[in-house]
Protein backbone atom coordinates (compact mmCIF):
# COMPACT_ATOMS: atom_id res chain seq x y z
CA UNK A 1 0.00 0.00 0.00
CA UNK A 2 2.85 2.37 0.75
CA UNK A 3 4.25 1.86 -2.78
CA UNK A 4 0.98 1.62 -4.72
CA UNK A 5 -0.67 4.66 -3.15
CA UNK A 6 1.92 7.28 -4.30
CA UNK A 7 2.37 5.64 -7.73
CA UNK A 8 -1.31 5.38 -8.64
CA UNK A 9 -2.40 8.39 -6.62
CA UNK A 10 -5.41 6.59 -5.24
CA UNK A 11 -6.79 8.16 -2.09
CA UNK A 12 -4.25 10.99 -1.88
CA UNK A 13 -6.81 13.38 -0.47
CA UNK A 14 -8.16 10.96 2.17
CA UNK A 15 -6.62 11.65 5.56
CA UNK A 16 -7.63 10.79 9.11
CA UNK A 17 -6.33 13.02 11.90
CA UNK A 18 -3.70 14.45 9.59
CA UNK A 19 -2.29 11.06 8.45
CA UNK A 20 -2.89 9.26 5.15
CA UNK A 21 -5.55 6.56 5.25
CA UNK A 22 -3.09 3.75 4.46
CA UNK A 23 -1.11 4.48 7.61
CA UNK A 24 -4.26 3.77 9.64
CA UNK A 25 -4.81 0.59 7.63
CA UNK A 26 -1.25 -0.55 8.38
CA UNK A 27 -1.65 0.25 12.09
CA UNK A 28 -4.95 -1.63 12.24
CA UNK A 29 -3.45 -4.65 10.47
CA UNK A 30 -0.45 -4.58 12.82
CA UNK A 31 -2.74 -4.43 15.85
CA UNK A 32 -4.71 -7.49 14.72
CA UNK A 33 -1.49 -9.31 13.85
CA UNK A 34 -0.13 -8.70 17.36
CA UNK A 35 -3.38 -9.96 18.89
CA UNK A 36 -3.06 -13.10 16.78
CA UNK A 37 0.59 -13.59 17.87
CA UNK A 38 -0.42 -13.21 21.54
CA UNK A 39 -3.23 -15.71 21.07
CA UNK A 40 -1.05 -18.32 19.38
CA UNK A 41 2.16 -18.09 21.39
CA UNK A 42 1.08 -16.80 24.81
CA UNK A 43 -2.56 -17.76 25.45
CA UNK A 44 -2.22 -21.18 23.87
CA UNK A 45 0.17 -22.17 26.65
CA UNK A 46 -2.44 -21.43 29.30
CA UNK A 47 -5.46 -22.59 27.34
CA UNK A 48 -3.98 -25.36 25.19
CA UNK A 49 -5.18 -28.87 24.44
CA UNK A 50 -4.65 -30.09 28.01
CA UNK A 51 -6.77 -27.28 29.41
CA UNK A 52 -9.43 -27.90 26.75
CA UNK A 53 -9.57 -31.63 27.57
CA UNK A 54 -9.84 -30.85 31.28
CA UNK A 55 -12.73 -28.45 30.69
CA UNK A 56 -14.54 -30.90 28.43
CA UNK A 57 -14.17 -33.69 31.00
CA UNK A 58 -15.52 -31.40 33.74
CA UNK A 59 -18.53 -30.49 31.60
CA UNK A 60 -19.20 -34.13 30.70
CA UNK A 61 -19.04 -35.13 34.37
CA UNK A 62 -21.42 -32.31 35.29
CA UNK A 63 -23.80 -33.33 32.52
CA UNK A 64 -23.75 -36.99 33.56
CA UNK A 65 -24.51 -35.97 37.15
CA UNK A 66 -27.46 -33.86 35.96
CA UNK A 67 -28.77 -36.71 33.77
CA UNK A 68 -28.61 -39.08 36.76
CA UNK A 69 -30.57 -36.58 38.86
CA UNK A 70 -33.22 -36.23 36.15
CA UNK A 71 -33.50 -40.02 35.74
CA UNK A 72 -33.98 -40.37 39.48
CA UNK A 73 -36.64 -37.65 39.49
CA UNK A 74 -38.51 -39.27 36.60
CA UNK A 75 -38.33 -42.67 38.30
CA UNK A 76 -39.92 -41.20 41.44
CA UNK A 77 -42.57 -39.05 39.74
CA UNK A 78 -43.51 -41.49 36.98
CA UNK A 79 -42.73 -45.03 38.07
CA UNK A 80 -43.07 -47.80 35.55
CA UNK A 81 -45.87 -50.28 36.23
CA UNK A 82 -44.63 -53.49 37.74
CA UNK A 83 -44.82 -56.57 35.57
CA UNK A 84 -47.05 -59.34 36.79
CA UNK A 85 -45.32 -62.57 37.44
CA UNK A 86 -46.75 -64.89 34.87
CA UNK A 87 -46.14 -68.53 34.43
CA UNK A 88 -44.72 -69.56 31.12
CA UNK A 89 -47.18 -71.34 28.85
CA UNK A 90 -47.20 -75.11 29.21
CA UNK A 91 -46.10 -77.23 26.28
CA UNK A 92 -48.80 -79.51 24.97
CA UNK A 93 -47.97 -83.11 24.49
ZAMARGU-4260 file (C-alpha; in steps of 0.2 Angstrom, whole numbers, plus 5000, padded with zeros to 4 digits):
<rodrens>
0) 5000/5000/5000 | 5014/5012/5004 | 5021/5009/4986 | 5005/5008/4976 | 4997/5023/4984
5) 5010/5036/4978 | 5012/5028/4961 | 4993/5027/4957 | 4988/5042/4967 | 4973/5033/4974
10) 4966/5041/4990 | 4979/5055/4991 | 4966/5067/4998 | 4959/5055/5011 | 4967/5058/5028
15) 4962/5054/5046 | 4968/5065/5060 | 4982/5072/5048 | 4989/5055/5042 | 4986/5046/5026
20) 4972/5033/5026 | 4985/5019/5022 | 4994/5022/5038 | 4979/5019/5048 | 4976/5003/5038
25) 4994/4997/5042 | 4992/5001/5060 | 4975/4992/5061 | 4983/4977/5052 | 4998/4977/5064
30) 4986/4978/5079 | 4976/4963/5074 | 4993/4953/5069 | 4999/4957/5087 | 4983/4950/5094
35) 4985/4935/5084 | 5003/4932/5089 | 4998/4934/5108 | 4984/4921/5105 | 4995/4908/5097
40) 5011/4910/5107 | 5005/4916/5124 | 4987/4911/5127 | 4989/4894/5119 | 5001/4889/5133
45) 4988/4893/5146 | 4973/4887/5137 | 4980/4873/5126 | 4974/4856/5122 | 4977/4850/5140
50) 4966/4864/5147 | 4953/4860/5134 | 4952/4842/5138 | 4951/4846/5156 | 4936/4858/5153
55) 4927/4845/5142 | 4929/4832/5155 | 4922/4843/5169 | 4907/4848/5158 | 4904/4829/5153
60) 4905/4824/5172 | 4893/4838/5176 | 4881/4833/5163 | 4881/4815/5168 | 4877/4820/5186
65) 4863/4831/5180 | 4856/4816/5169 | 4857/4805/5184 | 4847/4817/5194 | 4834/4819/5181
70) 4832/4800/5179 | 4830/4798/5197 | 4817/4812/5197 | 4807/4804/5183 | 4808/4787/5192
75) 4800/4794/5207 | 4787/4805/5199 | 4782/4793/5185 | 4786/4775/5190 | 4785/4761/5178
80) 4771/4749/5181 | 4777/4733/5189 | 4776/4717/5178 | 4765/4703/5184 | 4773/4687/5187
85) 4766/4676/5174 | 4769/4657/5172 | 4776/4652/5156 | 4764/4643/5144 | 4764/4624/5146
90) 4770/4614/5131 | 4756/4602/5125 | 4760/4584/5122
</rodrens>
